[in-house]
Amino acid sequence: MECDVVVYNISESATQQQVEEATWVLTALHNEMLSFTSQKLFILVSTVMTWAMTKPQNPDETDVLVSEEQFIRRRPHPAFRKHHSLEKLVLNLAKGKKSKLAGYVVASGLQYGKGEDLFHYFFKVSWLMEFPKVPIFGHGTNYIPTIHVSDLGGVIQNIIQLRPRPKYIVAIDNSRNTLEDIVQPEELECLGINLRLETFIINDFFNLSWTSEAGMVENMDNIVQEYKDAWQLLPIRILLLGPPAVGKTTLAGKLCHHYRLHQIKLKEVLEEKIAQLVSGSRTAHTYQTVDFPLTAVLQLQENCFVPSGRLVDRLLFEIVEEKLNSKPCKNQGFVLDGFPKTYEQAKMIFSEDLALMSKAPAYKQAIAPEYVFALDASDDFLTRRVQGLPENVAEKMRYTQDEFVPRLTKHRQLSGAEETVCDYFDQIEIHPLHIEVRTDDPEYTDIMKMITRVVGPPKNYGLSPEEQEEQDQKKEEERRQKRSAEAAERKLRNEAVLAEMAAQYEDWKNLSEVTRQESEQLEVQALPLRNYLMKYVMPSLTEAMVKCSEIKPEDPVDFLVFKKNPFQQNYLC
């Protein structure tokens, strides 16, 4: 009620709740209109979907443009009938020059730019590269009226400033793009529209500084950059260096999973290139020196860990550079696993051509790693780790005695060279972080924490809501199973303890009974002996002990036991 201008946007959703809310707002303003001290402006941002079923006046002219002046004839898509009704309500309630509530309807084309909304599905599919190509639903030949969100904002601003006479304005750019032109979604009804509209109000009366007058296709580079900025989609490029068996490949896999990156392993890159050459496919990348002869690539594959020869080296770098320039690596980023190994290799891959002949720190920022982590460990640690591997695993990873020792020796030689691969990155001010591996933790928990603290949070798409829900359900099921297993284990443990206690109690009862019976038996058996001693032995022994205490002999025992008592004719014992 305190606003001079109310802009209500119902263009981005087909939900009825939003339309009903806008209808209530407009009706409430109209009911309070007499209390307004000045005229208020209500601008309804609607959608060209209220034109979706509009046919040309002449059915034989299928390719004719529909003018915005014919808005009275517009026919909505079935899902947008309430949008159409609200448009009419705006125009009817705001009639009259002296009305204190002026209304405008802006029929917006499908909006793009600044992070996307309707077209987000296509951008995400393209970004993630999960399908060979972006899917097109239908034939893709339907014309889609579009407008950049910034240009839509410019249209609304012009309406506020100019208050044009026409109350119904179609806001679309000057493109004539089909769905196939744009996509090159699933249940998105708006993308099924087939409409060629002609506008004159925004072109003839408005002063627009167009952001994307020619449409999506012609301005795709700028739109993609807006999309990346809006969603904070920034590639992360990581290089892992270190001796064999230090854990580069395992750690690279964990980083790729955490950040949703692509793991670049030299052997796999060569195998992929061989498969392309064998199938006869070629990429669109133009190579300066070689055309990837299959025999040379096969030679590379056999010697991929220690490439030799100028041509072979150059061929290898061309293939690696092609991989790093691929869309998945440039979009999401990568973890480069253990390559390059030398200063010259790093310079040849990442340096700009002008810097190859000099020491100037110029490098290809689009493919050079942002983070370099140099892992290291003692030879004894690495040897013990390799010796603990199963034989088949050691053979597969080339960690047998005949292969591991030469590889480790070669790495130490390269690390002790005058200029190392780490020196190259120091020169271009991408300073490597050196990490010592001391514990044999298969999860690399501490190292992962250290690296993720340096790199920061993921800058790629996380899980989709469906994937997140599935993962949460899986984790909850795992927790439930774990709790059930722990409860079952506790129950078994308690039952075992109770059984043991019961058995011990039974044993104790039996032992007590046996002990009682033995005691009684001994008491019965000892009764005659006790009577004899009390009658014949104890009187003489008592008297002898009294005499012993009086005489105090040197050996009382001998006096009592082995000597004849002078006062008795019998021995004591």
C-alpha positions as CSV (number, residue, x, y, z in Angstrom):
1,M,0.0,0.0,0.0
2,E,3.0,2.3,0.5
3,C,4.5,1.6,-2.9
4,D,4.0,3.7,-6.0
5,V,4.9,0.8,-8.3
6,V,4.0,-2.9,-7.8
7,V,5.7,-5.4,-10.1
8,Y,4.3,-8.9,-9.8
9,N,6.1,-11.7,-11.7
10,I,4.1,-14.8,-12.6
11,S,6.1,-15.7,-15.7
12,E,8.5,-18.2,-14.2
13,S,6.0,-20.7,-12.8
14,A,2.8,-22.4,-13.9
15,T,1.7,-23.0,-10.3
16,Q,-1.8,-21.8,-9.5
17,Q,-0.9,-20.6,-6.0
18,Q,1.3,-17.8,-7.4
19,V,-1.4,-16.7,-9.8
20,E,-4.1,-16.8,-7.1
21,E,-1.8,-14.7,-4.8
22,A,-1.3,-12.1,-7.5
23,T,-5.0,-12.0,-8.2
24,W,-5.7,-11.3,-4.5
25,V,-3.1,-8.6,-4.4
26,L,-4.6,-6.9,-7.4
27,T,-8.1,-7.1,-6.0
28,A,-7.0,-5.7,-2.6
29,L,-5.3,-2.7,-4.3
30,H,-8.4,-2.1,-6.4
31,N,-10.7,-2.1,-3.4
32,E,-8.5,0.5,-1.6
33,M,-8.1,2.6,-4.8
34,L,-10.2,5.5,-3.5
35,S,-7.9,6.0,-0.6
36,F,-4.8,6.5,-2.8
37,T,-3.2,9.9,-2.6
38,S,-1.6,9.4,-6.0
39,Q,-1.8,7.0,-8.9
40,K,-0.3,3.6,-8.3
41,L,1.2,1.4,-11.1
42,F,0.6,-2.4,-11.2
43,I,2.8,-4.2,-13.7
44,L,2.0,-7.9,-14.2
45,V,5.0,-9.8,-15.7
46,S,3.2,-12.7,-17.5
47,T,4.4,-15.1,-20.2
48,V,4.0,-15.7,-23.9
49,M,2.5,-19.0,-22.9
50,T,-0.8,-17.2,-22.9
51,W,-0.3,-16.9,-26.7
52,A,0.8,-20.5,-27.2
53,M,-2.4,-21.7,-29.0
54,T,-2.9,-18.6,-31.1
55,K,-3.4,-19.3,-34.8
56,P,-2.8,-16.9,-37.7
57,Q,-5.9,-15.1,-39.0
58,N,-5.4,-16.8,-42.3
59,P,-4.9,-20.6,-41.7
60,D,-3.2,-21.0,-45.0
61,E,-0.4,-18.7,-43.9
62,T,1.5,-20.9,-41.6
63,D,4.8,-18.9,-41.6
64,V,3.3,-15.5,-40.8
65,L,4.3,-13.5,-37.8
66,V,1.7,-12.8,-35.1
67,S,1.6,-9.1,-34.1
68,E,1.3,-8.0,-30.4
69,E,-1.5,-5.7,-31.6
70,Q,-3.6,-8.9,-31.9
71,F,-3.5,-9.6,-28.2
72,I,-7.3,-9.8,-28.0
73,R,-7.1,-12.9,-30.2
74,R,-4.5,-14.7,-28.0
75,R,-5.3,-18.2,-26.9
76,P,-3.4,-19.7,-23.9
77,H,-1.8,-23.1,-23.4
78,P,-4.2,-25.2,-21.2
79,A,-1.8,-25.0,-18.2
80,F,-1.7,-21.2,-18.4
81,R,-5.4,-20.3,-18.6
82,K,-5.4,-18.7,-15.1
83,H,-2.4,-16.6,-16.3
84,H,-4.6,-15.5,-19.2
85,S,-7.5,-14.6,-16.9
86,L,-5.3,-12.6,-14.6
87,E,-4.0,-10.7,-17.6
88,K,-7.5,-9.7,-18.6
89,L,-8.3,-8.7,-14.9
90,V,-5.3,-6.3,-14.9
91,L,-6.5,-4.7,-18.1
92,N,-10.1,-4.4,-17.0
93,L,-9.5,-3.1,-13.4
94,A,-7.1,-0.4,-14.6
95,K,-9.3,1.1,-17.3
96,G,-9.8,4.9,-17.5
97,K,-7.4,7.7,-17.6
98,K,-8.4,9.1,-14.2
99,S,-8.1,5.7,-12.5
100,K,-5.8,5.8,-9.5
101,L,-4.6,2.2,-10.4
102,A,-2.9,1.9,-13.7
103,G,-2.1,-1.5,-15.0
104,Y,0.2,-3.0,-17.6
105,V,0.7,-6.6,-18.7
106,V,4.1,-7.6,-20.0
107,A,4.0,-10.9,-21.9
108,S,7.6,-12.0,-21.3
109,G,9.4,-14.4,-23.6
110,L,11.1,-17.4,-22.0
111,Q,13.8,-15.9,-19.9
112,Y,17.5,-16.7,-20.0
113,G,20.7,-15.3,-18.5
114,K,22.1,-14.7,-15.0
115,G,22.0,-18.3,-14.0
116,E,19.1,-19.5,-16.1
117,D,15.8,-20.9,-14.9
118,L,13.8,-22.7,-17.6
119,F,17.0,-23.5,-19.6
120,H,19.0,-24.6,-16.6
121,Y,18.4,-28.3,-17.4
122,F,20.2,-27.9,-20.7
123,F,23.1,-25.9,-19.3
124,K,23.6,-28.4,-16.5
125,V,23.6,-31.4,-18.9
126,S,26.1,-29.6,-21.1
127,W,28.3,-28.7,-18.1
128,L,28.4,-32.2,-16.6
129,M,28.9,-33.9,-19.9
130,E,27.0,-37.0,-18.7
131,F,25.4,-37.6,-22.1
132,P,27.0,-37.7,-25.6
133,K,24.8,-34.7,-26.6
134,V,22.1,-32.6,-25.0
135,P,18.7,-34.2,-25.5
136,I,16.1,-32.4,-27.6
137,F,12.4,-33.2,-26.9
138,G,10.3,-33.3,-30.0
139,H,11.6,-32.4,-33.5
140,G,13.2,-29.2,-32.2
141,T,11.9,-27.1,-35.1
142,N,9.4,-25.0,-33.0
143,Y,10.1,-21.3,-32.6
144,I,10.7,-20.2,-29.0
145,P,10.3,-16.5,-28.1
146,T,13.0,-15.5,-25.6
147,I,14.4,-12.5,-23.7
148,H,17.4,-11.9,-21.5
149,V,16.4,-11.1,-17.9
150,S,18.4,-7.9,-18.0
151,D,16.4,-6.8,-21.1
152,L,13.2,-7.7,-19.4
153,G,14.2,-5.5,-16.5
154,G,14.9,-2.7,-19.1
155,V,11.3,-3.1,-20.5
156,I,9.8,-2.8,-17.0
157,Q,12.0,0.3,-16.3
158,N,10.8,2.0,-19.5
159,I,7.2,1.3,-18.6
160,I,7.7,3.0,-15.2
161,Q,9.3,6.0,-16.7
162,L,7.3,6.4,-20.0
163,R,3.9,5.1,-19.0
164,P,3.1,4.1,-22.7
165,R,-0.4,4.2,-24.0
166,P,-0.6,0.5,-25.0
167,K,-1.3,-1.5,-21.8
168,Y,-0.4,-4.9,-23.3
169,I,3.3,-5.3,-24.2
170,V,5.1,-8.3,-25.6
171,A,8.7,-8.4,-24.4
172,I,10.9,-10.7,-26.6
173,D,14.2,-10.2,-28.3
174,N,14.7,-10.1,-32.0
175,S,15.9,-13.7,-32.4
176,R,14.0,-16.3,-34.4
177,N,15.5,-19.4,-32.8
178,T,14.1,-22.9,-32.7
179,L,14.6,-25.3,-29.9
180,E,17.2,-27.1,-31.9
181,D,19.1,-23.9,-32.5
182,I,19.2,-23.2,-28.7
183,V,20.0,-26.6,-27.4
184,Q,22.3,-28.1,-29.9
185,P,13.7,-31.0,-21.3
186,E,12.1,-33.3,-20.0
187,E,8.5,-32.3,-19.0
188,L,9.1,-28.6,-19.7
189,E,5.8,-27.5,-21.3
190,C,7.1,-24.0,-22.1
191,L,9.7,-25.4,-24.5
192,G,6.9,-26.9,-26.6
193,I,5.7,-23.5,-27.7
194,N,5.8,-22.7,-31.4
195,L,5.2,-19.0,-31.9
196,R,6.6,-16.3,-34.1
197,L,5.7,-12.9,-32.6
198,E,6.3,-9.5,-34.0
199,T,6.7,-6.5,-31.6
200,F,6.8,-2.8,-32.2
201,I,6.3,-1.1,-28.8
202,I,9.6,-1.9,-27.2
203,N,11.5,-1.3,-30.5
204,D,9.8,1.9,-31.5
205,F,8.9,3.6,-28.2
206,F,11.3,2.2,-25.5
207,N,14.9,3.3,-25.1
208,L,16.6,-0.1,-24.3
209,S,20.3,-0.8,-24.0
210,W,20.0,-4.4,-25.1
211,T,22.0,-7.0,-23.4
212,S,21.0,-9.7,-25.8
213,E,19.0,-8.2,-28.7
214,A,20.0,-11.0,-31.1
215,G,19.0,-13.8,-28.7
216,M,20.6,-16.8,-27.0
217,V,22.4,-18.3,-29.9
218,E,24.3,-15.2,-30.9
219,N,25.2,-14.3,-27.4
220,M,25.9,-17.8,-26.0
221,D,29.4,-17.1,-24.8
222,N,28.3,-14.2,-22.6
223,I,25.3,-16.2,-21.4
224,V,27.5,-19.2,-20.4
225,Q,29.8,-16.8,-18.5
226,E,26.8,-15.4,-16.7
227,Y,25.6,-18.9,-15.9
228,K,29.0,-19.9,-14.5
229,D,29.2,-16.7,-12.4
230,A,25.6,-17.2,-11.1
231,W,26.1,-20.8,-10.1
232,Q,29.7,-20.4,-9.1
233,L,30.8,-23.1,-11.4
234,L,34.6,-22.8,-11.4
235,P,36.9,-25.6,-12.6
236,I,39.4,-27.0,-10.1
237,R,42.7,-28.1,-11.6
238,I,45.1,-30.2,-9.4
239,L,48.4,-31.9,-10.1
240,L,49.7,-34.7,-7.8
241,L,53.4,-35.5,-7.9
242,G,55.4,-38.1,-6.0
243,P,57.3,-41.4,-6.2
244,P,55.7,-44.7,-7.1
245,A,53.5,-46.3,-4.4
246,V,53.2,-43.1,-2.5
247,G,49.4,-43.2,-3.2
248,K,48.9,-40.6,-6.0
249,T,46.3,-42.6,-7.9
250,T,44.3,-43.5,-4.8
251,L,44.3,-39.9,-3.5
252,A,43.5,-38.6,-7.0
253,G,40.4,-40.8,-7.1
254,K,39.2,-39.5,-3.7
255,L,39.7,-35.9,-4.8
256,C,37.8,-36.5,-8.0
257,H,34.9,-38.0,-6.0
258,H,34.9,-35.2,-3.5
259,Y,35.1,-32.4,-6.1
260,R,33.5,-34.2,-9.0
261,L,36.5,-33.8,-11.2
262,H,38.1,-35.9,-14.0
263,Q,41.1,-38.1,-13.2
264,I,43.8,-37.8,-15.9
265,K,46.0,-40.9,-16.0
266,L,48.6,-41.0,-18.7
267,K,48.1,-44.6,-19.7
268,E,44.3,-44.2,-20.0
269,V,44.7,-41.0,-22.1
270,L,46.9,-42.9,-24.5
271,E,44.5,-45.8,-24.6
272,E,41.6,-43.4,-25.4
273,K,43.6,-41.8,-28.2
274,I,44.4,-45.3,-29.7
275,A,40.8,-46.2,-29.6
276,Q,39.9,-43.0,-31.4
277,L,42.6,-43.6,-34.1
278,V,41.6,-47.2,-34.5
279,S,37.9,-46.3,-35.0
280,G,39.0,-43.5,-37.4
281,S,37.5,-40.7,-35.3
282,R,39.2,-37.3,-35.1
283,T,38.7,-34.4,-32.8
284,A,38.2,-30.8,-33.9
285,H,41.5,-29.7,-32.2
286,T,44.1,-28.5,-34.7
287,Y,47.6,-29.8,-34.0
288,Q,50.7,-28.0,-35.1
289,T,53.2,-30.7,-35.5
290,V,51.8,-34.2,-35.8
291,D,48.6,-35.9,-37.0
292,F,48.8,-38.7,-34.3
293,P,50.1,-41.6,-36.4
294,L,48.8,-44.8,-34.8
295,T,52.2,-46.5,-34.7
296,A,53.7,-43.6,-32.8
297,V,51.0,-43.6,-30.3
298,L,51.3,-47.3,-29.8
299,Q,55.0,-46.8,-29.2
300,L,54.1,-44.1,-26.7
301,Q,51.8,-46.5,-24.8
302,E,54.6,-49.0,-24.4
303,N,56.9,-46.4,-23.0
304,C,54.5,-44.1,-21.5
305,F,56.2,-44.0,-18.1
306,V,59.6,-43.0,-19.5
307,P,58.9,-41.4,-23.0
308,S,62.0,-40.9,-25.1
309,G,62.8,-39.1,-28.4
310,R,61.8,-35.6,-29.4
311,L,59.0,-36.7,-31.7
312,V,57.6,-39.1,-29.1
313,D,57.8,-36.4,-26.4
314,R,56.1,-33.8,-28.6
315,L,53.4,-36.3,-29.5
316,L,52.7,-37.1,-25.9
317,F,52.4,-33.5,-25.0
318,E,50.0,-32.8,-27.8
319,I,47.8,-35.7,-26.6
320,V,47.9,-34.5,-23.0
321,E,47.2,-30.9,-24.0
322,E,44.2,-32.1,-26.1
323,K,42.8,-33.9,-23.0
324,L,43.3,-30.9,-20.8
325,N,41.5,-28.7,-23.3
326,S,38.5,-31.0,-23.6
327,K,35.2,-29.7,-22.4
328,P,34.9,-31.9,-19.3
329,C,38.3,-30.9,-18.0
330,K,37.7,-27.2,-18.9
331,N,34.2,-27.2,-17.3
332,Q,34.6,-29.2,-14.1
333,G,38.4,-29.4,-13.8
334,F,40.8,-32.4,-13.4
335,V,43.3,-34.1,-11.2
336,L,46.5,-34.8,-13.2
337,D,48.0,-38.0,-11.8
338,G,51.8,-38.0,-11.7
339,F,52.6,-36.2,-15.0
340,P,54.6,-34.3,-16.0
341,K,57.7,-35.7,-14.3
342,T,60.4,-33.2,-15.4
343,Y,61.0,-29.5,-15.7
344,E,61.2,-29.7,-19.5
345,Q,57.9,-31.7,-19.8
346,A,56.1,-29.2,-17.6
347,K,57.4,-26.3,-19.7
348,M,56.5,-27.9,-23.0
349,I,52.9,-28.6,-21.9
350,F,52.0,-25.5,-19.9
351,S,54.2,-22.7,-21.2
352,E,52.9,-20.3,-23.8
353,D,54.7,-20.6,-27.1
354,L,56.4,-17.3,-26.7
355,A,57.8,-18.5,-23.3
356,L,59.3,-21.7,-24.6
357,M,62.5,-20.1,-25.8
358,S,62.9,-18.0,-22.6
359,K,62.7,-18.1,-18.9
360,A,59.6,-15.7,-18.9
361,P,56.9,-17.1,-16.5
362,A,54.2,-17.1,-19.1
363,Y,51.9,-20.2,-19.0
364,K,48.6,-21.4,-20.3
365,Q,46.2,-20.5,-17.5
366,A,43.3,-22.3,-19.0
367,I,44.9,-25.8,-18.5
368,A,47.7,-25.2,-16.0
369,P,47.0,-26.7,-12.5
370,E,45.9,-24.2,-9.9
371,Y,47.2,-26.5,-7.1
372,V,50.3,-28.7,-7.1
373,F,50.8,-31.2,-4.3
374,A,54.1,-33.1,-4.1
375,L,53.8,-36.2,-2.0
376,D,56.9,-38.0,-0.7
377,A,57.9,-40.8,1.6
378,S,61.0,-42.6,2.6
379,D,62.4,-45.5,0.5
380,D,61.9,-47.9,3.4
381,F,58.3,-46.9,3.8
382,L,57.6,-47.3,0.1
383,T,59.4,-50.6,-0.1
384,R,57.4,-52.0,2.9
385,R,54.2,-50.8,1.3
386,V,54.9,-52.6,-2.0
387,Q,56.1,-55.8,-0.3
388,G,52.7,-56.0,1.5
389,L,50.7,-56.0,-1.7
390,P,49.4,-59.3,-3.2
391,E,51.4,-60.5,-6.1
392,N,48.7,-60.0,-8.7
393,V,48.1,-56.4,-7.6
394,A,51.9,-55.7,-7.6
395,E,52.1,-57.1,-11.2
396,K,49.2,-55.0,-12.4
397,M,50.6,-51.8,-10.8
398,R,54.1,-52.5,-12.0
399,Y,55.3,-52.8,-8.4
400,T,57.3,-56.0,-8.8
401,Q,60.9,-56.1,-7.6
402,D,62.2,-55.8,-11.1
403,E,60.0,-52.8,-11.9
404,F,59.6,-50.9,-8.7
405,V,63.2,-50.4,-7.8
406,P,64.2,-48.9,-11.2
407,R,61.1,-46.7,-11.1
408,L,61.9,-45.4,-7.6
409,T,65.6,-44.9,-8.6
410,K,64.5,-42.9,-11.7
411,H,62.2,-40.8,-9.6
412,R,65.0,-40.0,-7.1
413,Q,67.3,-39.0,-10.0
414,L,64.7,-36.6,-11.4
415,S,64.0,-35.2,-8.0
416,G,67.7,-34.4,-7.5
417,A,68.1,-32.8,-10.9
418,E,69.2,-29.2,-11.2
419,E,65.8,-28.1,-12.3
420,T,62.8,-30.2,-11.2
421,V,59.1,-30.1,-12.1
422,C,58.4,-28.4,-8.8
423,D,60.9,-25.7,-9.8
424,Y,58.9,-24.9,-12.9
425,F,55.7,-24.3,-10.9
426,D,57.6,-22.2,-8.4
427,Q,58.8,-20.0,-11.3
428,I,55.2,-19.4,-12.6
429,E,54.2,-18.8,-9.0
430,I,52.0,-21.9,-8.5
431,H,53.9,-23.0,-5.5
432,P,53.8,-26.7,-4.7
433,L,52.7,-27.9,-1.3
434,H,55.0,-30.7,-0.1
435,I,53.3,-33.4,1.9
436,E,55.2,-36.2,3.8
437,V,53.4,-39.6,3.9
438,R,54.4,-41.4,7.1
439,T,51.4,-43.6,8.0
440,D,49.9,-46.4,5.9
441,D,46.3,-45.0,6.1
442,P,44.3,-46.5,3.1
443,E,41.8,-43.6,3.4
444,Y,44.4,-40.9,3.4
445,T,42.2,-39.1,6.0
446,D,44.8,-36.5,7.2
447,I,46.1,-35.8,3.7
448,M,42.6,-35.3,2.3
449,K,41.8,-32.8,5.1
450,M,45.0,-30.9,4.4
451,I,44.3,-30.7,0.6
452,T,40.6,-29.8,0.9
453,R,41.5,-27.1,3.4
454,V,43.9,-25.6,0.8
455,V,41.6,-26.1,-2.2
456,G,38.4,-25.1,-0.4
457,P,34.8,-26.3,-0.9
458,P,33.6,-28.0,-4.2
459,K,32.9,-25.5,-7.0
460,N,31.0,-27.8,-9.2
461,Y,27.4,-29.1,-9.2
462,G,26.7,-31.1,-6.1
463,L,24.2,-34.0,-6.1
464,S,20.8,-33.4,-7.6
465,P,17.9,-33.4,-5.2
466,E,17.0,-37.0,-6.4
467,E,20.6,-38.1,-6.0
468,Q,20.9,-36.5,-2.6
469,E,17.7,-38.1,-1.4
470,E,18.9,-41.5,-2.7
471,Q,22.3,-41.0,-1.0
472,D,20.6,-39.9,2.3
473,Q,18.3,-42.9,2.1
474,K,21.3,-45.2,1.5
475,K,23.2,-43.7,4.4
476,E,20.1,-44.0,6.7
477,E,19.7,-47.6,5.6
478,E,23.3,-48.3,6.4
479,R,23.0,-46.6,9.8
480,R,19.9,-48.6,10.5
481,Q,21.6,-51.9,9.5
482,K,24.6,-50.9,11.6
483,R,22.4,-50.2,14.6
484,S,20.6,-53.5,14.1
485,A,23.8,-55.4,13.8
486,E,25.2,-53.7,16.9
487,A,22.0,-54.5,18.8
488,A,22.1,-58.1,17.7
489,E,25.7,-58.3,18.7
490,R,25.0,-56.8,22.1
491,K,22.1,-59.2,22.6
492,L,24.3,-62.2,21.7
493,R,27.1,-60.9,24.0
494,N,24.6,-60.4,26.9
495,E,23.1,-63.9,26.3
496,A,26.6,-65.4,26.3
497,V,27.5,-63.6,29.6
498,L,24.3,-64.7,31.2
499,A,24.8,-68.3,30.1
500,E,28.3,-68.2,31.4
501,M,27.2,-66.8,34.7
502,A,24.4,-69.4,35.0
503,A,27.0,-72.1,34.3
504,Q,29.3,-70.7,36.9
505,Y,26.5,-70.5,39.4
506,E,25.6,-74.1,38.8
507,D,29.3,-75.1,39.1
508,W,29.5,-73.1,42.4
509,K,26.4,-74.8,43.7
510,N,27.7,-78.2,42.8
511,L,31.1,-77.3,44.4
512,S,29.5,-76.0,47.6
513,E,27.5,-79.2,47.9
514,V,30.6,-81.4,47.3
515,T,32.6,-79.4,49.8
516,R,29.8,-79.7,52.4
517,Q,29.5,-83.4,51.9
518,E,33.3,-83.9,52.2
519,S,33.4,-81.8,55.3
520,E,30.7,-83.9,56.9
521,Q,32.4,-87.1,55.9
522,L,35.7,-85.9,57.3
523,E,34.0,-84.9,60.5
524,V,32.4,-88.3,60.9
525,Q,35.7,-90.1,60.1
526,A,37.6,-87.9,62.5
527,L,35.3,-88.5,65.5
528,P,37.1,-91.8,66.9
529,L,40.5,-90.2,66.6
530,R,39.4,-87.1,68.4
531,N,38.1,-89.2,71.3
532,Y,41.4,-91.1,71.6
533,L,43.4,-87.9,71.6
534,M,41.3,-86.2,74.2
535,K,41.4,-89.3,76.5
536,Y,45.1,-90.5,76.2
537,V,47.2,-87.8,74.6
538,M,46.1,-84.4,75.7
539,P,46.4,-85.0,79.5
540,S,50.1,-86.1,79.2
541,L,50.9,-83.5,76.6
542,T,49.4,-80.7,78.8
543,E,51.4,-81.8,81.8
544,A,54.6,-82.1,79.8
545,M,54.2,-78.6,78.3
546,V,53.7,-77.2,81.8
547,K,57.0,-78.9,82.9
548,C,58.7,-77.7,79.7
549,S,57.8,-74.2,80.6
550,E,59.3,-74.6,84.1
551,I,62.5,-76.4,83.0
552,K,63.0,-74.4,79.8
553,P,65.2,-76.9,78.0
554,E,67.4,-75.8,75.1
555,D,65.3,-77.9,72.6
556,P,61.7,-78.0,73.7
557,V,60.6,-80.1,70.8
558,D,63.2,-82.7,71.6
559,F,62.2,-82.6,75.2
560,L,58.5,-83.2,74.4
561,V,58.8,-85.7,71.6
562,F,62.0,-87.7,71.7
563,K,63.0,-87.8,75.4
564,K,61.5,-90.0,78.0
565,N,59.4,-88.0,80.4
566,P,60.9,-88.4,83.9
567,F,57.5,-88.0,85.3
568,Q,55.9,-90.6,83.1
569,Q,56.9,-94.1,82.1
570,N,55.5,-93.7,78.6
571,Y,56.7,-91.6,75.7
572,L,54.5,-88.7,74.8
573,C,54.4,-89.7,71.1
